[in-house]
Amino acid sequence: MNADDEQLLRGRVYGHDHDDPNPGPLPHQTYAALVGGPLDGLLLDITGWLPEEIDDGVALMTELGRWPGGRALYDPLPAEPRPPFGPGVVCRLHYSGDTP
């Protein structure tokens, strides 16, 4: 991924297209910040998720990972506290690998 790709992703919500007129976070929604890997800098909408669902981590489809059309795996760090990390951002999920 080059610097232009990284800038394009920063502050966007996963699943929103780059040409979406409002690709950023919405008020009254809850997000996890994706850290590292191909989706670094994106926010994942976790509105309504239970804590144990967040603890399970996620496998997110992406064309940017090791296997185009595969999934990038993101998990919480067990010892990381969950204070707010910004407006609407309640936790961080860290890249742990790719899967086809």
C-alpha positions in Angstrom: 0.0 0.0 0.0 1.4 3.4 -0.9 1.0 6.8 0.9 -1.9 7.8 -1.4 -3.8 4.6 -0.5 -3.2 5.2 3.2 -4.5 8.8 3.0 -7.6 7.6 1.2 -8.4 5.1 4.1 -7.7 7.4 7.0 -10.8 8.4 8.9 -13.2 6.4 6.7 -15.7 3.8 7.9 -15.1 0.2 6.7 -17.6 -0.6 4.0 -18.0 2.9 2.7 -16.7 3.7 -0.8 -14.0 6.3 -1.2 -16.3 8.4 -3.3 -19.2 8.2 -0.8 -20.2 11.8 -0.1 -20.0 11.1 3.7 -17.5 8.2 4.2 -16.6 9.3 7.8 -18.1 8.4 11.1 -21.7 9.5 12.0 -22.8 11.0 15.3 -24.4 8.6 17.8 -22.6 5.6 16.2 -19.9 3.5 18.0 -16.7 2.6 16.3 -13.6 0.5 16.7 -10.4 1.9 15.2 -8.5 -0.6 13.0 -4.8 -0.6 13.7 -2.2 -2.0 11.4 -2.5 -4.3 8.3 -4.3 -3.4 5.1 -7.2 -1.6 6.8 -5.1 0.6 9.1 -6.8 3.9 9.8 -10.4 2.7 9.0 -13.2 2.7 11.6 -15.5 -0.3 12.0 -19.0 0.4 13.0 -19.7 -1.7 16.1 -22.9 0.0 17.2 -25.0 -2.4 19.2 -22.2 -5.0 19.5 -21.9 -6.8 22.9 -18.5 -6.7 24.6 -18.0 -10.4 24.0 -18.6 -9.9 20.3 -15.8 -7.3 20.2 -13.6 -9.7 22.2 -14.1 -12.3 19.5 -12.4 -10.0 16.9 -13.4 -9.8 13.2 -12.5 -11.1 9.8 -13.1 -8.3 7.3 -13.2 -8.7 3.5 -10.6 -6.7 1.6 -8.9 -6.6 -1.7 -5.8 -5.0 0.0 -4.6 -8.0 2.0 -2.3 -10.9 1.2 -5.1 -12.7 -0.7 -7.3 -10.3 -2.8 -10.9 -11.1 -1.9 -9.7 -12.6 1.4 -10.1 -11.4 4.9 -8.0 -9.3 7.2 -8.2 -10.5 10.8 -8.4 -7.9 13.6 -8.5 -8.6 17.4 -8.5 -6.6 20.6 -5.3 -6.7 22.7 -6.3 -8.5 25.9 -4.6 -6.0 28.3 -5.6 -2.8 26.4 -8.1 -0.7 28.3 -11.2 0.5 26.5 -11.3 4.3 27.1 -12.7 6.4 24.3 -10.0 6.9 21.6 -11.8 9.8 19.9 -15.4 10.8 19.1 -17.4 7.6 18.9 -14.3 5.4 19.0 -14.5 3.1 22.0 -11.8 0.5 21.3 -9.1 -0.5 18.9 -8.8 -3.8 17.0 -5.2 -4.8 16.0 -4.3 -6.6 12.8 -3.4 -10.2 13.4 -3.1 -11.7 9.9 -4.9 -12.5 6.7 -6.9 -15.5 5.6 -8.1 -16.5 2.0 
